[in-house]
Amino acid sequence: MIYSDGPGNSGRGGGGVTVMPEDDLLGLVGQHPVQREIPRWIGGLGHELGHALGLAHPPDLDREPLAIMGRGFYDGYPERCYLTAADQAILGASEFIDYPPTDARFVAPTIRTYAYAGGGRFVRRERRGRVGWREVGTDGGAYRFVERDGEHDDRFELEDAARHLRIRIPRAGGMSTLSADEGVTWAPLYEVRETSSP
C-alpha cells in the first residue's frame, strides 16, 4: 500500500498494489475540507485494498448497499460495513491472507496447477476448506476466480463475476472452455495439462 501524497481524490487498487492520494491522507488525520469523519477514510482504504487483493464492486450495488466493495465505506464503516460471501471466498484463498488454525499447527495448502502454452497457468489453492483460483496469463497478468458450487467429477468450474466470465478446467487436463454468457454457450480456450509445481 502506498500513500503517494499526490494531488487528487481517487485511490486505486489492483494487482497487489494500492495507491492513495492526498485527499486520503487529509481524511485520515481529520483535515479533509469536506469529509472529516476518519472512519470513512479507513473504510476507503479497505475498499481500495480489496481491489488490490482481487475484489470487484458488487454487480448490483442496490442489493449490497453496505458492502465495503460497494458504497459501505462511505457511511457504514466499521459497524455496518461488510464483505460479501464472494469477497470472503476470494480473500480466504489469497496467498496474502492467512487465518491461524485453532490448534496452532500450520496446514499447508493443496495446490493443483494447470499450465497452457506460452507459460500461462491456472492455480487452484485449497487450505482448511477454502478454495481459490488464480490465473497467471502469458503476459504476466493475474486474475482471480471463485470455484462455483457443485462437484463435477470431470472438471472444475470457475467464475469471475466482475468480468462476467466462467471457465471450465478438465481435472485430468485437456481443452478448457470459456463462457461469457453465464454458462449458456462454451467456446474452447486453452489446452491445459496438470503440472506438479505452481
N, C-alpha and C positions, 0 to 999 in steps of 0.2 A: 504494500500500500504506500502510495506517495502523495503527500500534500505538497503541491507544486508552488503554492502561494502566487500563482499566476492569476491575472485578472479573469473574471468570468463567474458564471453561476451554475455551470453544468459539470458535475462529476461524471466520470466514465469508468466502466469496468469491463474487462474481458480478457480471456487468455491468461488468467492467473495474475493480472495486474489491475490495480485500481488507482486512478489519478484524480485528486480532488483539488478544486480551485480555491482562490482567495475567499469567496463567499462562505465556504465551509469552515475555513479557519476562523473567520469572524464569528460565525454562528456558534462554534464550539466554545468560544470564550464569552458568549453573550453580547457581542458587539455588532451583530448584523443589523443594518439600518431598518429592516422591516420585520424580520422574524427573530425575536430574541430568545425564544424557548430553546434551550440547549438540547433537550431530548430529541427534538425534531432533527437536529444535525447529527446526533449519534445514530438515530434511525436511518438517516440518509446515507451515512457511511455503511451501515449494514446492508442497505439496498444495493449500493454500488459494489460492495464486496461480494454480494450474492452474484452479481453479473460476472465478476472475476472468477468465481468458482463454478460458472456454467449455468446459473439460473436465469430464467427469462421472465418477462412480465406475464401475469396470468392471461390466458386467452380471452377471458371475459372479466373485465375489471369490475363490472357491476355485481357479479356473483362472488367475488373475492375482495370486497371493498377495503378490508383492513389487512390484507396480505402485505408483508414487508416488501415484496417484489411488485406490488401494485402501488396503492396510494397510502397504505397504512402507516408509513414512517412519518407522514406529514403531521397527523394529529393523534395517531393511535399508539405510537411507541412510548414507553415499553409495555404498558399494561394491556392494551387491546390488540396489539400488532402480533402477527403470527406468520409462520412458514406453512405453506400448503403441504399436503401429503406428498405431492410430486416433488416439491422442493426438498423435503426431508429425505426422500429416497435418493435424490441426486447427491445431496451433501453426505448422506450416510455411506455412499460408495466412493467418496472422494479420497484421494491419496493425502490430501491436506488436512483432513479432519479425522480424528480417531477418538472413540469413546473408550475409556478404560474398562476392561471386563470386570465384573463384580468380584471374581476370585483373584484379581490382580495378576493373572498369567496372560502373557501375550499369546494371541491367536493369530497365526499367520494367515493371510488371505489365500484363497484358492484362485489361481489366475489361469485363464484359458486365452490363448492368443490365436487369432485367425488372420494370417497375412495374405496380402494380394500384391499383384505385380506393381513394380515401381517403388516398393518399400513401404506401402501403406499397410495398416493393420487395425483390426478391431480387438479390443482387450476387454475381457469380462473379469471383473473382480468381485469375489464373494467372501465376506467375513462376518461371522456371527449372524448369519441370516440376512444380511444386507447385500444387495447386488447392484452393481453399476457397470455401465459400459462406456468406453471411450474409443473414439476412432482417431487415429493419427494418420492424416492423409499424406499423399505423396509429396505435397507441397509443405509439409510440416505443420499444417493447421490441425487443431484438436477440437473435436466435437463430442458432446456428452449425450448419452441416450439412457432412457429408462427401459428396463426389461418389462414388457407387457405381461399382465396376469395371464395365467393359463399355461400349463405344461404341455409341451409338444415333444414327442419322442424323437422327432427327426430334425427339429430346428429351434433356434431362439428367435423371438420376435422383439424388435427394439422400436422405440418411439422417441422422436424429437418433436415434442408438441409445439415448440416455438417456431420451428421451420416446417411444421405440418408434414413430417416425413415418417415413414415406417420402413424398417429394413428387416429382412429375414436372413438369418445366418444358418446354414445347414450344420448341425452338430458334428457330422463326420467330414465336413469340408465339401466343397463343390460350388455351384453357382449361387451366389447371394442374389436377392431380389429387392427392389425398391418400389414403394408406393407413395405417391404424392396426393392421393385422394382417399385417405383414411382406410386403405386396405381393399378398395373396390377392384382396382387393377394393379398388377405387378409387372415390372419390367426387369430384365437381367441387369445386374450391377457389376459385381466383381467375382471372378473365380477365386475362392478362398481356400486356404489349407491351414489346418491347425498346426502350430509350431510350439516348441517347448519353452520358449522364452519370450517375454514381452518386449 
